[in-house]
Amino acid sequence: AQSVTQLDSQVPVFEEAPVELRCNYSSSVSVYLFWYVQYPNQGLQLLLKYLSGSTLVKGINGFEAEFNKSQTSFHLRKPSVHISDTAEYFCAVISSGAGSYQLTFGKGTKLSVIP
Amino acid sequence: EAGVAQSPRYKIIEKRQSVAFWCNPISGHATLYWYQQILGQGPKLLIQFQNNGVVDDSQLPKDRFSAERLKGVDSTLKIQPAKLEDSAVYLCASSLLLSGGNYNEQFFGPGTRLTVL
């Protein structure tokens, strides 16, 4: 079985400061990893994904994440946040080899950017 | 390109009533998913269709929830009868056909927010 832990439920940060949102996963097989963003009253939008290859993944809106297999982590980072980054962020995992490609999500981290 | 459409956007019902949600996936997407997102939690997969066949419904509470995708395009999710704990956002997502171990991105609709009183 696969699971995702997002260690922080809420992260306040000042505008133009860096931010890191933490994500750890557990899975007994190879994984695909994702970060999604959800703005109020909207669906989920894919920020970035790791399927294979380089462990440093760059996504939209200046976000990046690094896959660390030994630490089973996939932390999301941005060097300088904007007010518009205020949203909820979800880490998700798929265990490759499972035919249904079921996405398992973490509980989410609410990022609040303070002017 | 139009995204995943869902309706209604909001629904308020009393417990023991019935409710249905509708989803229209992105044109050409053979795979359709329904997720339940309870407040404070991440989305949880309820059911996955490939064309009009069910791939995974292991987390669907089948005593009260049902879903169909008769023509392999639109889908409806029904709850009958609703319970208080069914209050959540119901998200629909779609992707290209899953095959050969290749992952295809899931695109999400805006969701339907259900409140059960």
Interface residues (C-beta under 8 A of the other chain):
Chain A: V4 Y32 Y36 N41 Q42 G43 L44 Q45 L46 K49 L51 F90 A92 I94 S96 G97 G99 S100 Y101 Q102 L103 F105 G106 K107 G108
Chain B: V4 G40 Q41 G42 P43 K44 L45 Q48 V55 D56 L91 A93 L98 G101 Y103 E105 Q106 F108 G109 P110 G111 R113
